[in-house]
């Protein structure tokens, strides 16, 4: 039977998720039906005696033929691979207008602010213009255009890091009654913290002040990107 593969679509991105791949290969069945192996009883080897002249001595375990020059502890430290830094595309610089090609905001034009330590891009619409808030995105899901916005006057708070976007953990354990009560309740809207609103407003006001000088650029960011009849993405110059 041919082995099912899970090829890489891009660096760090597989074609199938771990769950989808497990369903295709049925690896979970092998884990469930494991046969318990019989325990091996350790046998004590008899001590060997060797005569050296008139004296009998017990021969200990032989030393290995080849001893490593570098100790195991040092080798373990050296083998640790440092996390590689994600290189930013040359076409993407602070202020570059990007087109999002996938996700909730697909087709929206956004302004690139900076690259975070994780390698993800920090972008904004701005929110007042096209509804895209401060958010992170992988650079493989954007098209860099030749259009740029002057963001030298825009000051992004130092607290806007990867931890800033981390989701709050909620308690998952529920009683049976609470589980059925939650189904009846209406879905509540997610409340955005006041700090996020304040950070968004400060970034928006700075960018909108620059865009006031150029109405054409403001309209460009407002409109969504789409392909008309007869247009092909590989023939376009962004």
C-alpha positions in Angstrom: 0.0 0.0 0.0 1.4 3.4 -1.0 2.3 5.6 1.9 0.3 8.9 2.2 2.5 11.9 2.4 1.9 15.4 3.9 3.9 17.7 1.7 5.0 21.2 2.8 3.1 24.0 1.1 5.5 26.7 2.5 8.1 26.9 5.2 6.4 25.7 8.4 3.0 25.1 6.7 1.8 21.6 5.8 -0.9 20.7 3.3 -3.0 18.8 5.9 -3.4 19.6 9.6 -2.3 17.1 12.2 -5.9 15.9 12.7 -6.7 15.7 9.0 -3.5 13.7 8.3 -4.3 11.3 11.2 -7.8 10.7 9.7 -6.2 9.9 6.3 -3.5 7.6 7.6 -5.6 6.1 10.5 -2.5 6.3 12.8 -4.8 6.6 15.9 -6.0 3.0 15.4 -2.4 1.7 15.7 -2.0 3.6 19.0 -5.3 2.2 20.4 -4.5 -1.4 19.5 -1.0 -1.6 21.0 0.0 -5.1 22.2 1.6 -5.1 25.6 5.1 -6.5 25.2 6.3 -9.0 27.7 8.7 -7.5 30.3 12.2 -8.7 30.1 13.7 -10.0 33.3 17.2 -8.6 33.9 19.8 -11.3 34.2 22.9 -10.7 36.3 26.0 -11.7 34.4 28.5 -13.8 36.4 31.6 -12.0 37.5 34.7 -12.9 35.5 38.0 -13.6 37.2 41.4 -13.3 35.6 44.8 -14.3 37.0 47.6 -11.8 36.9 50.6 -13.8 37.9 49.6 -15.4 41.2 46.8 -12.9 42.0 43.2 -13.4 40.9 41.2 -10.2 40.1 37.6 -9.6 39.2 37.4 -8.0 35.7 35.1 -5.0 35.6 33.2 -3.8 32.6 35.4 -3.1 29.7 36.0 0.6 28.7 34.6 1.6 25.3 37.0 1.3 22.4 36.4 4.9 21.2 35.8 7.7 23.8 34.3 11.0 22.5 36.6 13.9 22.6 33.7 16.3 23.5 31.6 15.4 26.6 28.0 14.6 26.1 26.8 17.6 28.0 28.8 20.0 25.8 27.5 18.2 22.6 23.9 18.5 23.8 24.3 22.3 24.2 25.9 22.7 20.8 23.2 20.7 19.1 20.4 23.1 20.2 19.3 25.0 17.2 18.6 28.7 17.7 15.2 30.0 16.5 15.7 31.4 13.0 14.7 35.0 12.4 12.1 35.5 9.7 13.5 37.7 7.0 11.3 40.5 5.8 10.7 40.8 2.1 12.6 43.6 0.4 9.4 45.1 -1.0 7.9 45.5 2.5 9.1 48.6 4.4 7.3 50.7 7.1 4.5 52.6 5.3 4.1 50.1 2.4 0.4 49.6 1.4 -0.3 45.9 1.4 -3.2 43.9 -0.1 -4.6 41.1 2.1 -5.3 38.0 0.0 -6.8 35.6 2.6 -8.9 35.6 5.7 -11.6 37.8 7.1 -10.2 41.0 5.5 -9.3 39.5 2.1 -9.1 42.3 -0.6 -8.5 45.1 1.9 -5.7 47.5 1.5 -3.7 48.1 4.7 -0.7 50.0 6.0 2.4 48.1 7.3 3.8 49.5 10.5 6.5 47.2 11.7 7.7 43.5 12.0 7.2 41.8 15.4 9.7 39.5 17.0 7.7 36.4 15.9 8.2 37.5 12.2 4.5 38.5 11.8 3.6 41.9 10.3 1.8 44.6 12.3 -0.8 46.3 10.1 -3.7 48.7 10.3 -6.4 49.9 7.9 -6.6 52.4 9.5 -9.7 51.3 11.3 -11.7 54.5 10.7 -11.1 54.2 6.9 -11.7 50.6 6.0 -12.5 48.7 9.3 -9.1 46.9 9.6 -7.8 47.3 13.2 -4.3 46.8 14.6 -3.6 43.2 13.9 -0.8 40.7 13.0 -0.5 38.8 9.7 2.0 36.5 8.0 3.8 38.1 5.1 2.9 35.2 2.8 -0.8 36.3 2.9 -0.2 39.8 1.6 0.8 41.5 -1.7 3.2 44.4 -1.4 2.4 47.4 -3.6 4.6 50.2 -4.8 2.3 52.7 -2.9 3.7 54.0 0.4 2.3 56.2 3.3 4.7 58.4 5.3 4.5 56.8 8.8 7.5 58.6 10.3 5.1 60.6 12.6 3.2 57.5 13.6 4.3 56.2 17.1 3.3 52.7 17.9 3.3 51.9 21.6 6.1 49.6 22.9 3.5 47.4 24.6 2.2 46.3 21.1 4.0 43.0 20.9 3.0 39.4 20.2 1.9 39.1 23.8 -0.5 42.1 23.3 -2.5 39.9 20.8 -2.6 36.8 23.0 -6.1 35.5 23.7 -7.3 35.3 27.3 -7.6 31.7 28.6 -11.0 30.8 30.0 -12.1 27.9 32.3 -13.2 25.0 30.2 -14.7 22.7 32.9 -18.5 23.0 33.1 -21.3 21.1 34.8 -24.0 19.3 32.8 -26.6 21.9 33.8 -24.3 24.8 32.9 -23.5 23.3 29.5 -27.2 23.1 28.4 -27.9 26.6 29.8 -25.1 28.1 27.7 -26.8 26.7 24.5 -30.0 28.7 25.3 -28.1 31.9 26.0 -27.6 34.4 23.1 -24.1 34.9 21.8 -22.6 37.8 23.6 -20.4 40.3 21.7 -16.7 40.3 22.6 -15.8 43.3 24.6 -12.7 45.2 23.4 -10.5 46.6 26.2 -10.1 50.3 26.6 -6.3 50.2 26.1 -6.8 48.6 22.7 -9.3 51.3 21.7 -6.9 54.0 22.9 -4.0 52.5 21.0 -6.1 52.2 17.8 -7.2 55.8 18.1 -3.7 57.2 18.5 -2.4 55.2 15.4 -5.5 56.2 13.3 -5.2 59.9 14.1 -1.6 60.0 13.1 -2.1 58.2 9.8 -5.3 60.1 8.9 -3.4 63.4 9.4 -1.0 62.3 6.7 -3.8 61.0 4.4 -5.6 64.4 4.6 -3.0 65.8 2.3 -3.7 63.2 -0.4 -7.4 62.5 -1.2 -6.5 59.9 -3.9 -4.5 57.8 -1.5 -7.4 58.0 1.0 -9.8 56.6 -1.6 -7.2 54.0 -2.6 -7.1 52.6 0.9 -11.0 52.7 1.2 -11.6 50.6 -1.9 -11.2 46.9 -1.9 -9.0 45.1 -4.4 -10.7 42.8 -6.9 -10.0 41.5 -10.4 -12.2 42.6 -13.2 -13.1 40.5 -16.2 -10.1 39.9 -18.4 -7.6 40.8 -15.6 -5.0 38.3 -14.4 -2.9 38.7 -11.3 0.4 37.6 -12.9 0.0 40.4 -15.5 -0.6 43.2 -13.0 2.0 45.5 -11.5 1.3 46.4 -7.9 
